[in-house]
Amino acid sequence: MEMDNRPWGYYEVLADKVEYKAKRIIVYPGKRLSLQRHRRRSEHWFILCGRAVVTIDLEEFDLQAGQSVDIPLGAAHRILNAGDENLAFIEIQTGTYFGEDDIERFQDDFGRV
């Protein structure tokens, strides 16, 4: 499987189809993804293990294993690992395009804005 390391953890692509893309994402303790949005896809996140704080636009949600959240097309969003162990979740992308260049970053802990 394709694995991609990032400064906050890593992900592996589980499926890359015309109608959807699925990833298993690992976020290290205390790390978070950039605050970002997508113009061509929405996402569904299902938490497998760990404690997450998810931001969607100006709202924050605490999630744990077995819980999920939908990220609408165009919504600013990010996820933080709020626990002491790795956070694992499945991301299902739906829309018209799933490339990594459909990321518009607003804030980033690793200088990638």
N, C-alpha and C positions, 0 to 999 in steps of 0.2 A: 504494500500500500504506500501511496505517496505521503511522506511526512514532511512537514515544514516547521523548522524551529523559528521562534520569535523571542524577543527579549522578555516577554511575560510568560512564556511556556511554549507549547507547540500544538499542532493539529495534524490530523491525518484525514484524508479524503476517503470516505466510505463508499460513496457513489457519486458519479458525475454524469447525469443524464440530460436530455434535452429539456425535460419539464421540471427538474429539481437537481439540487446538489446537497449531499449530506456529509457533515464533518463530525469527527469526535475531537473535542477541544479540551486541552489541559491547561489550567492557569495555576501558576505557582503561588504559594501562600503570600498574601500581601500585595500581589501584583494585580494590575488591571489592564484591560485593553483600552485603546484610544477611544475618546468620545468621537463618534463617527456617524455617518448616514450613508445610505445607498439610494441611488435614483432609479435602479432597475430591478431591485429585488426586495422582498420582505423576508423575515426570518422567524423561525420558531425555535426556542431554546428549551430543551428538556434536561433538567439537572440529574445527573447520575449519582454523584457523591460530592460532599463538601458543602460549604456555606457560601452563598453568593449574594451580593448586593447588585441589583440590576437598575440602571438608570435608563428611562425612556422619556425623552424630552426633559421636563423638569420634575418628574416623579421618580422616587426610589422604591424598590421592592426588595424585600428579603426573601430569598428562595433557598430551599434545601432539597435533598434527594427526593425524587418523585414529583416535584413541582415543575411547572413550565410557564412560559410567557411568550406572547406574540409581539414581534417588533414590526410595526407597519412600515410600508414603503415610505421613505423620506423622513422617518423619525430619527432624531439624534439619540444614540444609545451607546451603552458600554456595560461591561460586567467586571466586578471586583471580586477576588477571592478573599472573603472575610474570615476564613478559617486558618487553622494551623497545618492543614494537609492540602494536597493538591485538590483543586476543584475540577471535576470532569463533567462535561455536558455534551449533548448532541445538538447540532445546529442543522436545521433543515431550511434551505433557501428555496424560494419559489419566485418566479418572475420571468423576465425575458433575457437576462444575462447574469452570469455568475463569476465573472473575472475579478481578480483581486484589484484591478484598476477602477472598479466601481466603489471605491472607498474615498469618501471626503472626510478628512480628519479635522476636528476643531481643537482638540486638546490631546496631548500625548506625553506620557511620562518619559519617553525615550527619544524625544526630539524629532519625531517623524511627521510633524505638521507641515 
